C-alpha cells in the first residue's frame, strides 16, 4: 500500500535584497511525527519548470512516502524566473544564492510551519539532510563543507548529511564551455567537505559540456573529500540518472524507472542510516542492488 503524502505550494518567504522572494514546496507524509527534513536542490536544466519547485517529483514523493519532510526551493537560476541572462553578479548559476536559500529555509522553519499547519510541530529540526542533482549537487557539496575562495564558507552545521546526484567535480578538468561560462568551478575544494555524504554517479554520464574527464569527474566529491563518504555508481546511467528530475521528461536521455527506483531506495536508506543510526534499510538496499556498485571510505 502506498503511503499517503501531501504537497503544498507555493510557500513564500520574504527575503529583502533577493531578486524575488523565495518560493517553496513542502511534501510530507500525511501522518507521523519527528519527521527528518530533506532540503532538495534542483538542477540548472533546460526546462522552464523542472528546475524549480515544480520539478523532481520522483524524489520528493518517494522521500515523503518514506517518512521525510521535503522542502524544495525555487533557486534564482530557475529558468522560469528569467534571471539567468541578467546582470546579477551571481548569474547565471547563482551558486552563493542557492546555498543561502537553504540557510534561509532553516532559519524560517517557524514561518513555513505557520503557513502549512499540517506539518506544524511534526518536523525534527535536529535531523536535516540536503539532496541535490547536477547544479543542485554542487549546492549540496558547499552546504556539506566544500569551499570556493571567492564564495567563502557556505556550510551549514544544521545539515547533518547529504546526497550529491551527478554533481560537479574538480576544477582542473573543466570543458572549454564550463571554464568560460562557469569559471568559479575552477576553484572548488572538496578537502573541507567533512560531513557524511552519498555521491551518486552514472558510468555513462560523460557531460562533455562540463568536463573533459568523462563520467569519473562526477565521482570527485567522493574521491577528493575526506571520509565518511559513500559512492553509488549506476550502470548505464547518464546525467538524468534514469529520470530523477521528473516523470517522462523529454530531456531525460536515459529514462529508466528501475534506475530511478534504485536512486530512491538507496538514497533514502542511506539518509536513514546516518540520521537515525539505523543500518537495517541501508544493509537491505546494498544487498538488493543489481544495477550499480557501492564503494565506501
Protein Blocks (a to p, Z undefined) as FASTA:
>chain_A
ZZddddddddddddehiabdcdddddddfbdehiacddddddfbfbfklncckgoklmmm
mmmmnopacdddddfklmklopmmmcbfkbmnlmmmmmmmmmmmmmmmmmmmmmmmmlgo
kacfkbccdddehjlmmmmmmmnopacfklopabdfkbgbdcdehiacdfklccfklmmm
mmmlmmpcfklmmbgcdddddfklnolmlbcnbjmlmmmmmmmpccdddddddehiafkn
opanbghifklckbcfklmmmmmmmmmmmmmmmmnopaklmmmmmmmpmbbccddZZ
